Structure formats: structure tokens, C-alpha cells
């Protein structure tokens, strides 16, 4: 089987460099860990309570889960055809055709790079908050929400989480295979302990029927607007499952296992996430919604303290710290493989440096560069806690746009798509269309402002004159910077493409077995035959 995998990789234009030591469960474990419920749902539960409440979260979760399954299924059949560590950008190149392959792969790759960076740094920031929450639960005088000391401690803890996870990611594939399995077990066991502990210890027990009718909008925005941004919690969770594709060159039988891991991870996350939401929300008194929302991403600890007390709240946050390391680990492993593959084709600055493997055939340089980049992305968090939502938002949007391009190309050029072992058959195009519509909607919803800054709250003593400086400061603090980052990366990437990259970047090597490549070859042969026939005809005319 390994020889078959190596042969298929060579058909795709690459030699086997990474060690193929990951089994099916480890590949799935990493994909599931990247979509970690404890590090995505729990830190953002304050936003769900403020924008939609239990009703918004419990209705949007299954909807987003089903729509994500469409995306996962569509991606599954593409990775089955093109099982490479480059994943998304390679798919875009192979599906776009020779003319557009360089540009399509270039833009897809940079959106994928942006998305993984945002999700990884957002997860690291959550890790930093879990650490700080241990002190907040004990009412420490040193750690006060909103203080510079708290922000600095959060930032330092987040960077430490990146370094620890980065170090674990530098081990060889055999160790990563073991850690991938431990990641799954840690996430499932951890979320079970927390949700059951909160539910049974809390005096509040709200029935499911009441939860499904409990709407809450504390954002100051219209209800329709609040309903749109309430999808952030679920969308943040259902992202990063392309990790199964990026680990393809280290996984046995990736043409089958890649799709299985993606679909299985989405299905498992749907169940664990929905159960966790029901248990935790049933334990929160509605009178506490406003307090939890005001505490922002630190509101999770208030839920813990109200249900299990300060000591157990610390224990739960320690459990989240362990889970956080596993999630950051999975994301760094994924991002490092993507960076290694992208630089393999010369698309990134310093590609020659990044495309180097360590002694255990691991992209060590790419791993530490990823740690450095994510540490820099975290620096703006010193300015605003709202930046946590923005970091996650631009991470999800970048990833969704990277998903969107190859799926769109697969639908448009369906007659050129070579199905792999996992195929949707005649359902491939309809499923892809649903995935495109969802990704387009989510990409817009996730860049909407999440907080309304009311000018009336910043008037002077006469209650008429606006305190302009205070208002602008609050507005910028609450501003969702995600669209600025996404548009900025797009413009910089596009300008660089127009000015320089189009002259030297030719895209990845294209699979010689794809249908459009065969068509191109047939056209050349036909042209050659026509020219040959014309030459013979002219020669005969001259003889006459």
C-alpha cells in the first residue's frame, strides 16, 4: 500500500520526503482536535449568550453542522483525487487548468496560510485566557480583568503555549502518530468532565424546550444582525478539518483516509459539541447572561464559579489548558505541513529556507516560523479583548475562502474532475453548490461588527455634546478588524502577484493523470496531425 501511495504522489509531481507513519486514527485524531469544542465553543460562549442566546446557539449549531458536512464531503472527494500535503492550493491548480493554475493556486495558498495563522493564534489566545482564568476564579488581586498585567500575562501564556506545542510538533511522525491519538482522547474526556461537572453541580436545570425558546440579544444591534453573527461560534468550530489533507503525505492510503477523517471529524464534533452546549446552557441562569457577556471571553470562568465553585473552576481551566496544548499542536502540525508544501513550489518568501526537513524528516524550520508568526499576530490583543473574536473571524474567513476556490473550480469544471476512490458521483455538483453558498454567506457574516458602540454612552455632562475622543477610542476597541486583515492580505498578495510573482511562480507540478491534462495533450496531438496533413497536402500540390 505504501508503494501505491508513493507512486500516486509521484504522479502528482512530488517525491516522497515526509515519512508515511500516521495511521487512520491518528489522522482523524488531529482533524478532530483542530475542531476542538473546548477551545472554540467554550471561550466564545459569552458571544453566543449575547447574540442569540441559547436559542441562537442551539438552532445555528445543527444548521452549520449540516452545511459544514456538505463542505467536508466536497473537499473529501477532491482530496481523494489529489492526496498531497499542499492540499487546497494544489487542488486549485489542478482544477483550474494550465492557464489559471498559477494564479488560482497562489491566491488559495495565501488564504489558507492566513486562515491557519488566525485559527492557531486564536486558539493560543484562548490558552492564555485559560491560564489567567485560574487566577480570576480565585479573585486574585494581581489578575484583574482589563488591566495591563492581565493582558500581558495572557499574551505571555499564549506564546508559551505556542512554544510548547511547537516543540512537540518537531518530533518525528511516529511520535506525532501517538500524540494524534492522545489528542482525541484528551478532547473527548476533557469536554465530558467539564460539561457533566457543570451540569450536575449547578442548582440551575433549564429544560431543553425552554432553552430552544430562550432568545437573547445584548449586542445593541438589530435581532437579524445578531442572528447572523451568532454563527461565529459554530463556524469557528467547523474549520481546520483540511488538516486531514495536509497530513496526506504522512498517512497510509490518504485517498481513502483523508475523506474519512474529514467527514468523521465533522460528525463527531457535531455530537460532542451539541451535547456540550445543552449541558452547559442548561446550567446557566438567564439572569447571568448579561454578566457573562460583559466579562467577554473571561465569562466562561464565571459560569464555572457559579456552578462548581472557585476551586473546581481552577481544575476545569487546568483541563482546558491541557486540551489547548493538543489543539495548538494539531494546528501547528497542519500549518507547518502546508507551509512546507507551499514553499516546496517556491510560493513563500524564503521558500528555500522553509523547504528543509530535519533529521526525522519533519519541517522543523517551517514549524518555528509558524510559532513566530502566530506570536506576532497575538500582539494586538494587548489593545483589545475584542481582538480575540477578530483573530478567530479572520482565521475562519481566510480558511473558508481557501475552501471556496477549489470547490468552486470543481463545480465549474466538473467535466474535467477525475474522481478518486471516494466520490459523490452525480451528487458531486449539487453538494458543491450548497457548500459554495454556505461558505459565501459565512465569509460575509463573520466580518460583520459584533458590538454596537452607542454614541449616547459617550456624551458630556450636558448629555448632548459627544465626547469625540472617548467615542472613537471605544469604537476602535470594539471594531471587528477581521475584514481589514482579510482585504489587506488579499490586496498585498494580489499586488505582489501583479508586480512580481506572476513572472516566476508557475504553480505546483500538475497531475499528469487529470482529464484536462489529457485533453490538452490530445489537442496538441490533433494540431500536430493537422499540421502534418497540411504539409503532406502542400507537398503533393507542389509535385503536381
Secondary structure, DSSP 8 states (H G I E B T S, - for coil): -HHHHHHHHHHTT----S---B-HHHHHHHHHHHT-HHHHTTTTHHHHHHBTHHHHHHHHHHHHHHHHHHHHHHHHHHHHH---TTTHHHHHHHHH-TTTHHHHHHHHHHHHHHHHHHHHHHHHHHHHHHHHHHHHTTT-SS--TTSHHHHHHHHHHHHHHHHHHHHHTTS-HHHHHHHHHHHHHHHHHHHHHHHHHHHHH-S----HHHHTT---B-SSS-HHHHHHHTTHHHHHHS--TTHHHHTGGGBTTHHHHHHHHHHHHHHHHHHHHHHHHHHHHTTS-GGGHHHHHHTGGGHHHHHHHHHHHHHHHHHHHHHHHHHHHHHHHHHHHHHHHHHHHHHHTT-STTHHHHS---TTS--HHHHHHHHHHHHHHGGGGGT-TTHHHHHHHHHHHHHHHHHHHHHHHHHHTGGG----SS--GGGHHHHHHHHHHHHHHHHHHTTS-SS---GGGGB-TTSSSB-HHHHHHHHHHH--THHHHHHHHHHHHHHHIIIIIHHH---S---TTSHHHHHHHHHHHHHHHHHHHHHHHHHHHHH-
